[in-house]
Amino acid sequence: MDYISTRDNACRVSAAQAIVSGLSPDGGLFLPESLPQFTRSDIEAMSKQDYVGCATEVLSRFLTDFTKEELREYIGKAYAPAKFPPREVAPVVQLDEQAAILELFHGPTCAFKDFALQLLPYLLTASLKKTGENKTVVILVATSGDTGKAALEGFADVPGTRICVFYPDGGTSNIQRLQMTTQEGGNVMVFAAKGNFDDAQNGVKRIFTDQPFAQELAERGYLLSSANSINWGRLAPQIAYYFTAYISQVNSGKIKLGDPINIVVPTGNFGNILAAYFAKQCGLPVSRLICASNQNNVLTDFITTGTYDRNRSFYLTSSPSMDILISSNLERLLYLLCGRDDVKVRGYMEQLSTTGKYTVENELLERLQAEFSAGCADDAQTAACIGRIYREKGYLCDTHTAVAVEVYHNYREKTGDLTPTVIASTASPFKFAGSVLPAAFGTQPQGDEFELLGQLEDKSGMHAPAALAGLRQKTERFTRVIQPAEMKQAVSDWLL
């Protein structure tokens, strides 16, 4: 299976080349030339396998450069019991009669990004060999909070790689920041960038499309790649857990094989919900995809009106991983909804770059709304939802998950849709103890982030993940703050 750029149908590469490149030279994102199909009997067969088996089946249909045996080996190492719970890698917890929570935060960095970023190092290093590339890969990452640590954890001391992460200065929780700035490894670097996530993301994209800089790095023995979800190797592994979530509901008797479910995803960059869309397009029985935004509700407005407009106020919220106004992965959806019309997509992206907005045609909007519903929740609604769910259900969720739960409840009340629903839970509540404590228990946060972890443990009766509590003993290694305009020079200086 070849991969094609969303901005140039003539740009065709192998799966391994797409993973190594990350971003197309024209600035587009790679997509498979066609989407594989899973039949009812395929899903039934997968229901008898563990997570590694299911993920192998899914990824083998997309990454045809790799043998099934290779993929099974990589996936088995990525989701080994030392990194993920041995019984259930991605457990599903029933919230009420209709809704269940898909817990995606049991990996080594306590966020859903672990599912892709524990696997990507294996896929990338193997892809380098398959493409005959012998340069050192320099992985550049912009993060709104969770991707950075997950990427650092995955690539730390991986031979033949170096990784540099940029996060928005003051735009993450303290725990998220410490997870990155204390990262160990001889091949890692972390910078705080002034501005918000979009500023950091745009800076990384500018570096990727700077051909003279790429040539300069090549002469020095380096090759640029990405671990953001613009890289297909980051996005593809996330498709698998929507299949396992569906299978879990079948195996538990909540639904019958073939019955549809709804899926709700809290998202800012649109990657996680796009993975759910791909699962549906590949044959998973999914009815509605519900996109949940925080106060930075650019996606909600787009799905509702057909106009994408980033020219708006930017808010720092209690769900910082969703504090995004430029949703990169939306480009992949547009490409598919407009019939793989690369000229049209290129036009939308040019408008976004020059004017900060674009409006899709009515026909495309109808296709979009046939698949997606959308809603948003501000910090007050998010906090109220955390408290309500804990009091009524005894379930403690983080701020991002609470956005999704609130949006789902509003959707269900508005539509009367009682279709069984899976809600993606993207992070541990302990990553955002300062917000969760007052919301769930009425306790005003006092002390540093580690004292807050202890208070949340005491109040909830739950144990803080060791990966978070252990940060107290670590020393911050990376404290430099730079302007977005300085990012390219910072990368160059680091590589000298």
C-alpha positions, -999 to 999 in steps of 0.1 A, spaced: 0 0 0 14 34 -10 8 67 8 -2 99 -9 2 136 1 -30 155 9 -16 184 -12 -2 165 -42 -16 132 -55 15 127 -75 36 125 -43 35 87 -36 57 69 -11 58 36 7 46 32 43 82 31 55 90 63 36 60 80 50 71 71 86 107 83 80 96 115 64 68 124 88 56 153 66 54 155 28 79 180 12 49 201 0 37 205 36 9 179 31 2 149 53 4 113 41 -26 91 38 -30 55 26 -41 53 -11 -71 32 1 -85 21 34 -85 -16 43 -118 -32 51 -125 -54 82 -155 -77 79 -178 -89 107 -159 -122 107 -126 -104 109 -138 -85 140 -152 -117 155 -118 -134 150 -101 -104 166 -124 -108 196 -105 -139 206 -71 -122 207 -53 -100 232 -44 -64 226 -11 -73 208 -30 -97 185 -57 -71 176 -32 -43 171 -11 -66 148 -42 -74 127 -51 -37 123 -16 -24 116 -7 -52 92 -35 -39 68 -20 -4 68 18 -10 71 23 -34 42 61 -28 41 63 -49 73 56 -85 78 30 -96 103 58 -112 123 78 -80 124 48 -60 136 39 -86 162 74 -83 176 74 -45 177 39 -43 192 46 -70 218 77 -50 230 58 -16 229 29 -29 250 49 -52 273 36 -58 308 65 -37 322 50 -7 304 12 -14 303 -11 -34 326 -7 -71 317 -44 -79 319 -59 -50 299 -38 -26 280 -68 -3 273 -95 -12 298 -131 -1 293 -150 9 324 -188 12 323 -200 46 335 -238 42 331 -263 21 311 -252 38 278 -217 51 283 -184 35 290 -149 50 295 -120 38 274 -90 43 297 -60 52 276 -37 64 303 -22 33 318 11 36 299 45 49 311 36 86 308 0 83 319 -15 97 286 -30 82 255 0 93 234 19 62 248 0 39 225 16 54 195 49 67 209 60 34 226 56 18 192 69 45 168 106 40 177 104 4 165 85 14 134 109 43 126 142 24 131 128 -5 110 117 19 83 152 35 82 166 1 74 139 -7 48 145 26 30 183 22 31 187 54 51 218 56 73 216 92 86 208 100 122 171 108 125 164 141 142 128 140 156 112 174 161 81 176 183 57 204 192 35 195 222 6 209 240 15 188 270 13 150 266 30 142 232 63 157 244 69 134 273 56 103 255 79 110 226 109 116 249 101 84 268 98 64 236 130 77 219 153 83 248 187 66 240 173 48 209 204 43 186 204 64 155 180 90 168 179 124 184 148 141 197 139 177 204 107 188 220 91 223 221 63 230 246 45 264 251 60 283 281 34 283 308 9 264 287 11 230 304 4 217 339 34 216 362 35 178 362 35 178 324 63 203 323 84 183 349 78 151 329 96 168 300 123 189 317 135 160 339 138 136 310 168 113 310 188 103 279 218 114 260 199 121 228 171 143 241 166 181 242 136 202 254 128 239 249 100 260 262 88 283 235 71 316 240 35 318 229 10 289 226 10 254 211 1 267 177 32 290 177 54 260 185 36 237 160 40 263 132 77 267 141 82 230 137 63 230 104 85 258 91 116 239 99 103 208 81 95 228 49 128 247 49 146 229 22 180 247 25 181 238 62 172 202 54 201 201 29 224 216 55 214 189 80 218 162 54 254 173 48 260 170 85 245 134 85 210 142 99 175 136 86 144 154 100 113 134 110 84 140 133 67 122 162 36 144 161 4 130 147 13 145 114 34 114 111 13 84 99 33 62 122 19 81 151 -17 80 140 -21 44 128 -15 27 162 -44 47 177 -68 31 153 -63 -2 170 -77 7 204 -111 17 190 -113 -19 176 -104 -33 210 -129 -10 228 -157 -23 205 -146 -59 211 -146 -53 248 -182 -41 247 -191 -72 227 -173 -96 250 -189 -80 281 -223 -85 266 -231 -47 265 -236 -50 227 -239 -77 201 -214 -81 173 -225 -59 145 -244 -34 168 -232 2 163 -216 24 190 -210 61 193 -175 73 201 -167 106 219 -132 120 219 -118 151 236 -95 166 210 -76 197 199 -53 185 171 -80 162 157 -57 131 156 -74 109 182 -109 113 168 -95 109 132 -82 75 143 -118 67 153 -130 79 119 -106 56 102 -117 27 123 -153 34 111 -143 37 75 -125 4 78 -157 -14 89 -160 -9 126 -197 -5 134 -197 32 145 -227 55 143 -218 90 155 -184 104 161 -187 132 187 -159 158 188 -154 174 222 -136 208 226 -128 230 255 -131 268 254 -108 268 224 -137 255 204 -125 261 168 -134 225 159 -169 227 173 -176 258 153 -162 243 121 -183 211 124 -214 233 131 -209 260 104 -184 248 79 -161 277 86 -127 271 102 -115 303 117 -84 305 140 -88 343 143 -101 342 178 -91 346 214 -68 318 227 -76 305 262 -53 287 287 -77 262 302 -77 234 328 -74 209 298 -42 222 283 -35 194 259 -65 207 239 -55 243 239 -50 244 201 -65 266 174 -48 250 143 -59 213 141 -33 198 118 -50 164 113 -82 180 100 -64 183 67 -65 145 63 -103 144 69 -109 172 44 -89 153 18 -111 123 22 -144 141 24 -137 161 -8 -129 129 -28 -91 132 -25 -91 165 -44 -55 177 -36 -61 210 -54 -90 218 -32 -72 209 0 -42 229 -10 -65 258 -15 -80 255 19 -46 253 36 -33 283 16 -64 303 28 -57 292 64 -21 303 61 -28 337 46 -61 347 61 -64 324 91 -97 308 79 -115 290 52 -151 278 45 -160 245 29 -187 240 3 -222 230 15 -218 195 0 -186 189 20 -203 203 51 -231 178 47 -207 149 45 -189 162 76 -221 165 96 -232 131 85 -203 116 104 -196 141 132 -214 159 160 -196 184 181 -198 203 214 -176 222 239 -173 228 276 -155 256 294 -136 252 327 -166 258 349 -186 231 331 -156 208 331 -151 212 369 -189 207 375 -188 175 354 -158 161 374 -176 167 407 -209 153 394 -194 121 379 -174 114 411 -204 120 434 -229 100 413 -207 73 397 -177 72 420 -155 77 389 -126 102 390 -117 116 356 -92 142 345 -101 175 329 -99 164 293 -120 133 299 -145 155 317 -148 178 287 -158 147 267 -183 134 293 -199 168 295 -202 171 257 -216 136 255 -243 143 282 -253 175 264 -255 156 231 -276 128 246 -300 152 262 -304 172 230 -308 143 206 -322 115 228 -296 92 212 -292 62 235 -268 43 213 -241 26 234 -212 50 236 -175 48 243 -158 79 257 -120 82 252 -102 90 285 -69 105 275 -50 112 307 -47 103 344 -65 126 368 -32 128 387 -16 148 359 -40 176 367 -44 173 405 -46 210 409 -78 211 389 -93 178 399 -90 183 437 -114 213 439 -137 200 413 -142 166 428 -137 173 465 -140 211 470 -105 212 483 -85 243 474 -51 233 461 -23 241 486 14 233 482 35 222 452 25 196 426 37 167 447 18 177 477 -13 180 454 -6 144 443 -7 133 479 -38 152 487 -56 136 457 -44 102 468 -59 108 503 -92 121 490 -97 96 463 -83 65 479 -63 59 447 -26 57 442 -8 82 421 11 66 392 47 59 402 59 77 370 44 109 383 52 106 420 88 97 411 94 131 395 100 146 429 134 129 430 145 141 395 165 171 386 153 195 359 177 194 330 161 217 304 151 252 315 158 273 284 130 295 270 131 307 234 111 327 209 94 307 181 116 325 156 147 311 174 136 274 170 156 266 139 187 281 153 182 263 186 180 229 167 210 237 147 231 247 177 220 216 196 231 193 168 266 209 165 
